């Protein structure tokens, strides 16, 4: 799975070791090992921790922050 999308409003993205975890209301929604990701798109009000952002950058995973209407806000490469 080279591309992943997080679309759940209010979800949080964090890391545990080399794994990215998507959670909302203390419930795990998804998890991906960093080695399987090429790109990540965060849509709407998705929060990301600093350690998760560092892990994405370290492994060269392009990360796009997009509004709920599809407008690109910023992209980390």
C-alpha positions as CSV (number, residue, x, y, z in Angstrom):
1,X,0.0,0.0,0.0
2,X,2.1,2.9,-1.2
3,X,-0.6,5.6,-0.6
4,X,-2.7,6.2,2.5
5,X,-5.5,8.7,3.2
6,X,-6.8,9.8,6.6
7,X,-10.2,11.4,6.2
8,X,-11.8,11.0,9.7
9,X,-12.4,14.5,11.2
10,X,-10.7,14.8,14.6
11,X,-8.5,11.8,14.1
12,X,-4.9,11.8,15.4
13,X,-1.9,10.3,13.7
14,X,1.0,9.2,16.0
15,X,3.8,6.7,15.8
16,X,4.8,3.6,17.8
17,X,8.3,2.5,16.7
18,X,8.2,2.2,12.9
19,X,4.4,2.1,12.7
20,X,1.9,4.9,12.2
21,X,-1.3,4.7,14.2
22,X,-4.6,6.5,13.4
23,X,-6.8,7.0,16.5
24,X,-10.0,8.8,17.4
25,X,-11.7,8.9,20.8
26,X,-9.0,6.4,22.1
27,X,-10.0,3.9,19.4
28,X,-7.5,2.7,16.8
29,X,-8.8,3.2,13.3
30,X,-5.8,2.1,11.2
31,X,-2.1,1.3,11.3
32,X,0.6,1.2,8.7
33,X,4.3,0.2,8.8
34,X,6.3,3.1,7.6
35,X,8.3,0.9,5.1
36,X,5.0,0.3,3.2
37,X,4.1,3.9,2.7
38,X,5.1,6.2,-0.2
39,X,2.7,9.0,0.3
40,X,0.2,10.1,3.0
41,X,-2.7,12.5,2.6
42,X,-4.3,14.1,5.6
43,X,-7.7,15.5,4.7
44,X,-9.5,18.0,6.9
45,X,-9.0,18.3,10.7
46,X,-6.5,15.4,11.2
47,X,-3.9,16.0,13.9
48,X,-0.4,14.7,13.7
49,X,2.2,14.4,16.4
50,X,5.8,15.7,16.0
51,X,7.3,12.3,16.3
52,X,5.0,11.0,13.6
53,X,6.0,13.9,11.3
54,X,9.7,13.2,12.0
55,X,9.2,9.5,11.1
56,X,7.5,10.4,7.8
57,X,10.3,12.9,6.9
58,X,13.1,10.5,7.9
59,X,11.7,7.8,5.6
60,X,10.9,10.1,2.7
61,X,7.1,9.7,2.8
62,X,5.5,12.6,1.1
63,X,2.8,14.0,3.2
64,X,0.0,16.4,2.0
65,X,-2.3,18.4,4.2
66,X,-5.6,19.0,2.3
67,X,-8.7,20.9,3.2
68,X,-12.1,19.0,3.3
69,X,-12.8,20.7,0.0
70,X,-9.6,19.3,-1.6
71,X,-7.4,22.4,-1.6
72,X,-3.7,21.6,-0.9
73,X,-2.5,23.5,2.1
74,X,1.1,22.2,2.4
75,X,3.1,19.3,1.3
76,X,6.1,17.8,3.2
77,X,8.7,16.2,1.0
